[in-house]
């Protein structure tokens, strides 16, 4: 009765993110009741390995007592403190200091947000202020990558380059532009890493020229790995090459590490893998392991100083009521302790096992591509490996694959174009990684038997 009541209440009142509203009304909600480690249990008692860590975010896993204790202690001591009027709280101050110490290069200044979307929005405002402070307000054009994701706010959805976030919303704006993705599996330049990088560099230079030259371009945004685009991994050296072009043309380089940050790819921040120091960096998700809302913008010394000097004794008019929320900050500190206390290392071991296991699935008739880094990976499914033919839309990959995985006891991300995404908690045991792999193979075998798929394969 409880479960049925929740389904009806949800159907009548709760609007879900990135969903077909009518479709959800018809299907009804699956209610997750509890979580422990890398597993979740629904209201019917069905237990599943969470192969997607909630929404790429529960990096530390569920039920970590040290996090719960830190949050409870802070709730009792000081549940809220504003950062306005020159006020602050100890957890926010200490978290900012620890993050600055851990961040690449001179990303020494931290502005806290509620999540990834408003972190991206904050960078847009900071970029604008930066160029106004330098007396160059005409540098007002922004460039991102196709298949990139930078939030679903009014501004961020335009920087995002996925059609679902544009349709019906009147975005992108006329100052938001994109260049082709580095997508190695489907790149017109082929799969040679050097050719892919050269093509991206040329595309960025061409776009800048088309917009009127560097003196018109404010910033270039990029994810170290394109998550919502289907876990698209650039070739080695790609990030560094794009960073170098931006530095040459004095275009601000913004790294969106909302998904990749906090151990998802191995190190605390994915930028560190190539020694890239962006001008600004956005994070969220793993910052609190999803235990409470929080995001952060890291500003380099020169960006911070330029904005500060530009404002002088005037205010920098950007703020959020819950910026630096003390409970979220206390959670962030506890999560950092776990990362530094062995969780990052466990994630590296688990990620190596996950990638090796997924590579072993490459011989499956439906698997066209295996890609990833650490605990962030994907399989791209096709009906013809030589032609790289995507699964037919009639096969409803997003719905059927997710449903089959759920029935098998696995949560994963099923993209509409036939990509399966994985982002398990960093606390996964070897047995849990093996469980993800075994259940994925079962889902692939079941999908292979679909009449739609068989027909498409001839």
C-alpha positions in Angstrom: 0.0 0.0 0.0 2.8 2.4 0.9 4.5 1.8 -2.5 1.3 2.2 -4.4 0.4 5.4 -2.6 3.8 6.8 -3.4 3.5 6.0 -7.0 0.2 7.8 -7.2 1.4 10.8 -5.2 4.4 11.0 -7.5 2.3 10.7 -10.6 0.0 13.5 -9.4 2.5 16.0 -8.0 6.3 15.5 -8.6 7.8 16.8 -11.8 10.9 14.8 -12.7 14.0 16.2 -14.4 14.8 15.4 -18.1 11.7 13.2 -18.4 8.8 12.7 -20.7 6.1 14.1 -18.4 3.3 12.2 -20.0 5.5 9.1 -20.4 6.4 9.2 -16.7 2.7 9.6 -15.7 2.0 6.4 -17.6 5.0 4.4 -16.4 5.0 5.4 -12.8 8.0 5.9 -10.5 10.4 3.4 -9.1 11.0 4.4 -5.5 14.5 3.8 -4.0 14.1 3.2 -0.3 17.7 2.8 1.0 21.4 2.6 0.1 24.4 0.8 1.5 27.9 1.0 0.0 27.5 0.5 -3.7 24.0 -0.9 -3.6 20.5 0.5 -3.4 17.1 -1.2 -2.5 13.7 -0.2 -3.8 10.4 -0.2 -1.8 9.7 -3.8 -3.0 12.9 -5.1 -1.5 14.7 -5.4 -4.9 18.4 -4.9 -4.3 20.6 -3.4 -7.1 24.3 -2.5 -7.6 24.3 1.2 -8.4 26.5 1.2 -11.4 25.9 4.9 -11.9 26.4 6.3 -8.4 23.1 8.0 -8.4 23.8 10.6 -11.1 27.6 10.3 -11.4 27.7 11.7 -7.9 27.7 9.2 -4.9 31.4 8.6 -5.3 31.9 7.6 -1.7 29.0 5.2 -1.7 25.9 5.1 0.5 25.7 5.0 4.3 29.2 6.4 5.1 28.9 7.0 8.8 31.6 9.6 9.0 29.6 11.7 6.5 26.4 11.3 8.4 28.1 12.1 11.7 29.7 15.3 10.3 26.3 16.5 8.9 24.5 15.7 12.1 27.1 17.5 14.2 26.9 20.6 12.0 23.1 20.6 12.0 23.1 20.7 15.8 25.9 23.3 16.0 25.0 25.8 13.2 22.6 24.7 10.5 22.9 27.8 8.4 25.3 30.8 8.0 25.2 33.3 5.3 28.3 34.4 3.4 26.8 37.9 2.9 27.8 40.9 5.0 31.3 39.7 5.5 30.0 36.7 7.5 31.0 33.0 7.2 31.3 29.7 8.9 34.2 27.5 9.8 33.3 24.5 7.6 33.0 26.7 4.5 36.3 28.4 5.2 38.2 25.2 5.9 36.7 23.4 2.8 37.7 26.3 0.5 41.2 26.1 1.9 41.5 22.3 1.5 40.1 22.4 -2.1 42.5 25.2 -3.1 45.4 23.2 -1.7 44.3 20.1 -3.7 43.4 21.9 -7.0 45.8 22.1 -9.9 48.1 25.1 -10.1 46.9 28.5 -8.9 43.2 27.7 -8.6 43.3 29.2 -5.2 40.0 30.9 -4.9 36.7 29.0 -4.4 33.1 30.3 -4.9 30.5 27.8 -3.6 27.2 27.1 -5.4 24.4 24.6 -5.0 25.4 22.3 -7.9 26.9 22.1 -11.3 24.4 24.2 -13.3 24.7 27.2 -11.2 28.5 26.7 -11.0 28.6 27.0 -14.8 26.3 30.1 -14.6 28.6 31.6 -12.1 31.6 31.2 -14.5 29.7 33.0 -17.2 29.1 36.0 -14.9 32.8 35.9 -13.8 34.0 35.7 -17.4 31.9 38.7 -18.3 33.2 40.7 -15.3 36.8 39.7 -16.1 36.6 41.1 -19.6 34.8 44.2 -18.5 37.4 44.7 -15.8 40.1 44.5 -18.5 38.3 47.1 -20.6 37.4 44.6 -23.3 33.6 44.1 -23.0 33.5 43.2 -26.7 35.0 39.8 -25.8 31.5 38.3 -25.3 31.4 35.1 -27.4 31.6 31.7 -25.8 32.6 28.4 -27.4 31.9 24.8 -26.3 32.0 21.3 -27.9 29.2 19.5 -29.6 27.9 16.7 -27.4 29.1 18.7 -24.3 27.0 19.2 -21.2 27.2 22.3 -19.0 24.0 22.3 -17.1 20.3 22.9 -17.8 19.8 26.4 -16.6 18.8 29.1 -19.0 22.4 30.0 -19.7 24.0 26.6 -19.2 21.5 24.8 -21.5 22.8 27.0 -24.3 26.4 26.1 -23.6 25.3 22.5 -23.5 25.2 21.0 -27.0 22.6 18.3 -26.7 19.4 18.7 -28.7 17.0 17.7 -25.8 18.2 20.7 -23.8 17.5 23.1 -26.6 14.1 21.9 -28.0 11.3 24.3 -26.9 13.6 26.5 -24.8 14.9 29.1 -27.3 18.6 28.3 -26.8 21.4 28.4 -27.6 21.8 32.2 -27.4 23.4 34.0 -30.3 26.6 34.4 -28.3 27.0 30.6 -27.7 28.8 28.6 -30.3 30.3 25.1 -30.7 32.9 23.1 -32.5 32.8 19.4 -33.3 33.5 16.9 -30.5 36.7 14.8 -30.4 34.4 11.7 -30.4 37.1 9.2 -31.4 34.7 6.4 -32.5 32.8 8.6 -34.9 35.4 11.3 -35.8 35.6 12.3 -39.5 39.4 12.7 -38.9 39.6 9.0 -38.1 40.7 7.4 -34.9 44.4 8.4 -34.9 44.9 10.5 -31.7 47.2 13.1 -33.4 44.7 13.6 -36.2 41.8 14.0 -33.8 43.7 16.6 -31.8 44.9 18.5 -34.9 41.3 18.6 -36.2 40.0 20.0 -32.9 42.7 22.6 -32.8 42.0 23.6 -36.4 38.2 23.8 -35.6 38.8 26.0 -32.6 41.0 28.4 -34.6 38.5 28.5 -37.4 35.6 29.2 -35.1 37.5 32.0 -33.4 38.4 33.5 -36.8 34.7 33.3 -37.9 33.6 35.1 -34.8 35.9 38.0 -35.5 39.2 36.9 -34.0 40.4 36.4 -30.5 39.4 39.9 -29.5 35.8 38.8 -29.7 36.0 35.5 -27.9 35.6 35.4 -24.1 36.0 31.7 -23.1 36.1 28.1 -24.2 34.4 25.4 -22.1 35.3 21.8 -22.0 34.8 18.6 -20.0 37.9 16.5 -19.5 35.5 13.6 -20.5 32.2 14.4 -22.1 29.8 12.7 -19.8 26.2 13.2 -20.9 27.4 13.1 -24.5 28.0 9.4 -24.0 31.3 9.3 -22.0 33.5 10.6 -24.9 37.2 10.4 -24.0 39.6 12.7 -25.8 42.9 11.2 -26.9 46.0 11.8 -24.7 47.3 15.3 -25.2 44.0 16.7 -26.4 43.2 18.8 -23.3 46.8 20.2 -23.2 46.7 21.1 -26.9 43.3 23.0 -26.6 44.6 24.7 -23.4 47.7 25.9 -25.3 45.6 27.4 -28.1 43.4 29.3 -25.6 46.5 30.6 -23.8 48.0 31.8 -27.1 44.8 33.7 -27.9 44.1 34.8 -24.3 40.8 33.0 -24.4 39.7 31.9 -20.9 39.8 28.1 -20.6 37.1 26.7 -18.4 37.3 23.1 -17.3 33.9 21.6 -16.3 34.8 18.9 -13.8 31.3 18.5 -12.4 31.3 14.8 -13.5 35.0 14.0 -13.6 36.1 15.6 -10.4 36.8 13.8 -7.1 38.3 10.6 -8.2 35.9 9.6 -11.0 38.7 9.2 -13.5 41.5 8.3 -10.9 43.0 11.5 -9.5 41.1 14.1 -7.5 40.7 16.2 -10.6 41.0 14.9 -14.2 42.8 18.0 -15.4 45.8 16.9 -13.4 46.3 13.9 -15.7 47.8 16.2 -18.3 49.1 18.9 -16.1 46.4 21.3 -17.3 45.6 24.3 -15.2 42.4 26.0 -16.4 41.6 29.6 -15.7 38.4 28.4 -14.0 37.1 25.0 -13.0 33.6 23.9 -12.0 32.9 21.0 -9.7 29.8 19.5 -7.9 28.5 15.9 -7.6 31.5 14.1 -5.9 32.3 17.2 -3.9 29.7 16.1 -1.3 29.2 12.6 -2.8 25.6 13.6 -3.4 24.9 13.7 0.4 23.8 17.4 0.1 23.7 19.9 -2.7 26.9 21.8 -3.3 29.0 22.9 -6.2 32.1 25.1 -6.5 33.9 27.4 -9.0 37.7 27.5 -8.7 39.2 30.8 -9.9 42.8 31.1 -10.9 44.8 33.9 -9.3 44.8 36.2 -12.4 41.1 35.8 -12.9 40.3 36.5 -9.2 42.7 39.5 -9.1 41.4 41.0 -12.3 37.8 40.9 -11.1 38.7 42.1 -7.6 40.7 45.0 -9.0 38.1 45.8 -11.5 35.4 46.1 -8.8 37.8 48.0 -6.5 35.8 49.0 -3.4 32.5 48.2 -5.2 30.8 44.8 -4.8 31.1 42.0 -7.2 27.3 41.6 -7.6 27.0 37.8 -7.7 25.8 35.6 -4.8 23.6 32.8 -3.7 21.7 32.3 -0.4 23.2 28.9 0.1 26.7 29.6 -1.0 29.1 27.9 1.4 26.2 26.3 3.3 27.8 25.0 6.6 26.2 21.6 6.5 27.1 20.9 2.9 30.7 22.2 3.7 31.0 19.9 6.7 29.9 17.0 4.5 32.5 18.1 1.9 35.2 18.0 4.5 34.2 14.5 5.6 34.1 13.3 2.0 37.6 14.7 1.3 38.8 12.7 4.3 37.5 9.5 2.8 39.0 10.3 -0.6 42.4 10.9 0.9 42.0 8.0 3.4 42.0 5.3 0.7 38.9 5.8 -1.4 40.8 7.3 -4.3 43.1 4.3 -4.3 40.3 1.9 -4.2 38.6 3.7 -7.0 41.7 3.3 -9.1 41.9 -0.4 -8.5 38.1 -0.8 -9.1 38.3 1.3 -12.3 41.1 -0.8 -13.7 39.0 -3.9 -13.1 35.9 -2.3 -14.6 37.8 -1.2 -17.8 39.4 -4.6 -18.2 36.0 -6.3 -17.8 34.3 -4.0 -20.3 37.1 -4.6 -22.8 36.3 -8.3 -22.5 32.8 -7.5 -23.7 34.2 -6.0 -26.9 33.6 -9.3 -28.7 29.9 -9.2 -28.1 28.0 -8.9 -31.4 26.4 -5.6 -30.2 29.4 -3.8 -28.8 31.0 -1.4 -31.2 33.1 0.6 -28.9 34.5 0.4 -25.3 35.8 3.6 -23.8 36.4 5.2 -20.5 38.9 6.2 -17.8 38.8 4.9 -14.2 35.3 4.7 -12.9 33.8 6.4 -15.8 33.1 4.2 -18.8 30.7 3.4 -21.7 29.8 0.8 -24.2 28.5 2.0 -27.6 26.1 -0.5 -29.2 25.7 -1.1 -32.9 24.0 -3.5 -35.2 26.9 -3.6 -37.7 30.4 -3.2 -36.3 32.1 -2.4 -39.7 29.6 0.3 -40.5 29.1 1.4 -36.9 25.3 1.4 -37.4 23.5 2.7 -34.3 20.7 0.7 -32.7 17.4 1.5 -34.4 15.2 4.0 -32.6 12.4 1.4 -32.7 14.4 -0.7 -30.2 13.9 2.1 -27.6 17.5 1.6 -26.2 17.1 4.1 -23.3 14.0 2.4 -21.9 14.5 -1.2 -22.7 18.2 -1.4 -21.6 17.5 0.4 -18.4 14.5 -1.8 -17.6 16.5 -5.0 -18.3 19.4 -3.9 -16.2 17.0 -3.0 -13.4 15.4 -6.4 -13.5 18.9 -7.9 -13.4 19.7 -5.9 -10.3 21.8 -3.2 -11.9 21.4 0.6 -12.2 23.2 2.0 -15.3 22.7 4.9 -17.7 21.1 4.0 -21.0 21.4 6.8 -23.6 18.8 7.0 -26.4 21.3 6.4 -29.1 22.4 3.1 -27.8 25.3 3.9 -25.4 25.5 2.3 -21.9 27.2 4.5 -19.3 28.9 3.4 -16.1 30.0 5.5 -13.1 30.0 3.2 -10.0 30.9 4.4 -6.5 34.6 4.4 -5.8 34.0 2.1 -2.8 33.0 -0.9 -5.1 34.5 -4.2 -4.2 35.9 -6.6 -6.7 32.7 -8.7 -6.4 30.6 -5.7 -7.1 32.6 -4.8 -10.2 32.3 -8.3 -11.4 28.5 -8.2 -10.7 28.2 -5.1 -12.9 30.0 -6.8 -15.7 28.1 -10.1 -15.5 24.7 -8.3 -15.3 25.7 -6.1 -18.3 26.5 -9.1 -20.4 23.1 -10.6 -19.5 21.5 -7.3 -20.6 23.4 -7.4 -23.9 22.4 -11.0 -24.6 18.7 -10.2 -23.9 18.9 -7.2 -26.2 20.5 -9.2 -28.9 17.4 -11.4 -29.0 15.1 -8.4 -29.6 13.2 -8.8 -32.9 14.0 -5.1 -33.7 17.7 -5.8 -33.2 17.7 -9.0 -35.1 15.9 -7.4 -38.0 18.4 -4.5 -38.1 21.4 -6.9 -38.0 19.9 -8.7 -41.1 
